[in-house]
Amino acid sequence: MSEIIKNRYEFVLLFDVENGNPNGDPDMGNMPRVDPQTGHGIVTDVCLKRKVRDYVDLVKNEEAGYDIYVKSGAVLNDQHKKAYDYLGIEPSKKKPKDDELTKFMCRNFFDIRAFGAVMATEVNCGQVRGPVQINFARSQDPIYQQEITVTRLAVANEKDAEKGQTMGKKQVIPYALYRAEGYVSPHLAKKTTGLSEEDLDLFWESLVNMFEHDHSAARGKMSARKLIVFKHDNELGRCQSHILFDKVNIERLSKDLPARSFKDYSVTISEDIPEGVEMIEKL
């Protein structure tokens, strides 16, 4: 595995959805998540991290050092037992006296190296804060939520056979452009998880391609549109993160009609980048 990252990064990811539901809210009948005060759509950090995990799992296919800690069907205590078995000690619910258990988990699970994890369950492997953090994504404009009724010619049981068909619901957004912002801390990578340059390259790759392998009828057409990375030339950084985020501006071209494609927006990046910061367009 390559060396641990030495530079601070911030990044801006733009992605859109067409006739789909990017992140349903189970407390609201699975309608797309929305800020109730402004009407802007929301996609949680957990949702985006799930797609990153799934992409890495697909690409690496359980390659050594790239297992996924939080995945469908995983029992977390069983994941923790791998560390105890490797060190030849009995599982315990007490906080580990040393960090060898935590180090094992970081070495073997990509998502722990990137995002960190709370592993203080009945089989305790401690906890770590990850160097990669992602904010909630927010739509550029208020979203319009639709609940569409669909019909199904087949029925689930005999008592409904006379009806000939049953009804269902789909929750969609006609179109929305979302913006997510995030951070990469070399300090936390060096101090805790050991996130490497190779890991970081895989993370950028996953942000660009994660929607290409996650298509479904419910999510509609989702695409990553822009990935802008700001790389500082040192570990502590050259300026505050919000200064760099403000360099990326999005403007809707026509105010007369609602946006229905990425072409309805103009994305500009200020050339006034602070000294010691490199702007890299990954997409």
Salt bridges, closest charged atoms under 4 A:
GLU3 OE1 - LYS6 NZ 3.39
GLU10 OE2 - ARG8 NE 2.83
GLU10 OE1 - HIS232 NE2 2.63
ASP16 OD2 - ARG225 NE 2.96
GLU18 OE1 - LYS221 NZ 3.95
ASP25 OD1 - ARG33 NH1 3.84
ASP35 OD2 - ARG138 NH1 3.00
ASP45 OD2 - LYS49 NZ 3.74
ASP54 OD1 - ARG50 NE 3.20
GLU62 OE2 - LYS71 NZ 3.95
GLU63 OE1 - LYS60 NZ 3.87
ASP67 OD1 - LYS71 NZ 3.16
ASP67 OD2 - LYS82 NZ 3.49
ASP78 OD1 - LYS81 NZ 3.97
ASP99 OD1 - LYS103 NZ 3.85
GLU100 OE2 - LYS103 NZ 3.94
ASP111 OD2 - ARG53 NE 2.79
ASP141 OD2 - ARG252 NH1 3.44
ASP160 OD1 - LYS163 NZ 3.29
GLU181 OE2 - ARG179 NE 2.88
ASP199 OD2 - ARG113 NE 2.81
ASP214 OD2 - LYS51 NZ 2.65
ASP214 OD2 - ARG219 NE 2.94
ASP233 OD1 - ARG238 NE 2.78
GLU235 OE1 - LYS190 NZ 3.28
ASP272 OD2 - LYS247 NZ 3.69
GLU281 OE1 - LYS226 NZ 3.43
